[in-house]
Structure formats: C-alpha cells, structure tokens
C-alpha cells in the first residue's frame, strides 16, 4: 500500500512538473515584446528564408501576429496612413472631380437614355450603370459610413475600376465606418487603398 501511495504521489508530482513546464513555456512565449524586438527577430528569420536556410515558420507566423497586435506598430501604421492620405489628398480630389464629371448627381435615378441625353456615349452610360461603385462619388461620406457591408461588397463592388475611379472612391470613403463589428467595411477601404 505504501508503495502504491508513493507511486501515485510521484505520478501527481510528475504531472504537476509537466504542467508547470508547459505554463512556463507559454508564459515565456507570451512575454510582451517590443516592436523592435519583434522586427529584429522577424528580419533574422526572413534573412534565413531568403538564403534558403532552415527557419522556424511557426515562429515567423507567431511574430507577424504579435506585430499586428503591437500598439507601437498600430500607432506607426496609423501615422503612415495619415501621412499617405495628406501626401495624396490633391491627387484624390483631382480624381474625384474627373469621375464626378461623368457621374451626374442624379445617377441613383438615371437610365441609359438620360445619361446619353447628358452627352455621355452609350458605352460610358452603360459602364456607369453597371459599375454602381462609381455612384459612391455622389454620396456623402456619412451616408457611405452607414451602408451595410453586403451593399459594399455586392452592389458597390469595386473590381475592374481604373486607378482614377478607385482614387475617386477612396476620396469619398469615410474616416470611420459605422456598424462594422467584424471590420469588413474597413477591409474594403484597405483594398481600395492598395490599388489606388
């Protein structure tokens, strides 16, 4: 009986040691890293990858995730975004004015016939009616902020627009989308920004 009790006690102690080791490993892994630490380690891993050396891809994925969660990184990205917007504001406004020159304020009730009567070619009239994303240039930013994500991704689908049209749409996108708990609307802004 004493031997059985000792074995059970040893098993419990061993199990506690394993759990403690696992917890220590997780604590070490979850240690808060600065953006510099994350970036430095990521650069080392990327250098190994580009030199066809062995590297820990799981660690790289983990570091990218940590970088996205890092407050310092988020602040840096926000500053870069604000600078990029300021640097390109004139260009966006020029593109908006060009696009508004062929998308009339009445677009939400226009037909091919009415668009042609304004002097647009049948091809341009057809494109404007098919690419309803262009209609956003005639909406107020506050109205765009309230649009449902389904409308943004379906009715106002922005694929196959040229760079001027995309920049015009970017110019009217709101600073913040409303009712966007899963950040699907902001994903549209990021996608438009990448190509404009």
Helices and strands as residue ranges (DSSP letters): H 2-29, H 35-50, H 57-69, H 71-100, G 107-109, H 112-117, H 122-130, G 132-138, H 141-146, H 149-153, H 163-172, H 184-195
